[in-house]
Amino acid sequence: MKCAVYRSNKKDMTYLYLPEEADLERVPETLMKMISPLERVLELDLTPDRRLAQEDAAEVIKQIKEQGWFLQMPRQDLPEFLS
């Protein structure tokens, strides 16, 4: 699946994955208000076995197929005793 990745300029470490041919209108308006403005930062060929930094590619593909987009948000901070 060819994907476009957008970075939120409002929320740090937040990325929106869309099929490359899709436009941002398929993303719910309430979500867009939370993360806009967006900047297109990457195009990639996403396969289930592709390694992504923080997400499972198969799960990203599944959610894109089901809802038309995938939102990657920052991971929670490690508990203090692991720091």
C-alpha positions in Angstrom: 0.0 0.0 0.0 1.4 3.4 -1.0 1.0 5.8 1.9 1.6 9.5 2.6 2.6 10.5 6.1 1.7 13.9 7.5 3.3 15.5 10.6 1.2 17.6 12.9 2.7 21.0 13.4 0.4 21.4 16.4 1.0 18.2 18.4 4.6 16.9 18.7 5.3 13.4 17.6 1.9 13.0 16.0 1.7 11.6 12.4 -1.2 10.8 10.1 -1.0 8.0 7.6 -3.2 8.1 4.5 -3.3 6.1 1.3 -1.2 8.2 -1.1 -4.0 9.0 -3.5 -6.4 10.1 -0.7 -7.0 13.6 0.4 -7.3 15.0 3.9 -11.1 15.4 3.6 -11.5 11.7 4.5 -10.2 12.5 8.0 -12.9 13.4 10.6 -13.2 17.2 11.1 -12.8 17.0 14.9 -9.5 15.1 14.5 -8.3 17.6 11.9 -9.0 20.5 14.3 -6.9 18.8 16.9 -3.8 18.1 14.7 -3.8 20.7 12.0 -1.9 22.3 10.4 -0.3 19.2 8.8 2.8 18.9 6.7 3.4 16.1 4.2 6.7 14.6 5.2 7.0 11.2 3.6 5.7 8.8 1.0 6.3 5.1 1.4 5.3 1.7 0.2 3.8 0.1 3.3 3.9 -3.7 3.6 3.0 -5.9 6.6 6.6 -6.8 7.1 8.0 -3.3 6.8 9.7 -2.0 10.0 8.4 1.3 11.3 9.9 3.1 14.2 7.0 3.0 16.6 4.1 1.1 15.0 3.3 -2.3 13.7 3.0 -1.9 9.9 0.3 -4.6 9.6 -1.8 -2.8 12.2 -1.3 0.5 10.4 -2.5 -1.1 7.1 -5.5 -2.7 8.8 -6.6 0.6 10.3 -6.2 2.4 7.0 -8.3 -0.2 5.2 -11.0 -0.1 7.9 -11.2 3.7 8.6 -9.3 5.3 5.8 -6.5 6.7 7.9 -4.1 5.9 10.9 -3.0 8.3 13.6 0.3 7.7 15.3 0.6 9.6 18.6 3.5 9.9 21.1 4.2 7.0 23.4 3.6 7.5 27.1 6.7 8.4 29.1 8.4 5.5 30.8 7.6 5.0 34.5 10.0 6.8 36.8 11.6 3.6 38.1 12.6 2.6 34.5 14.3 6.0 33.7 
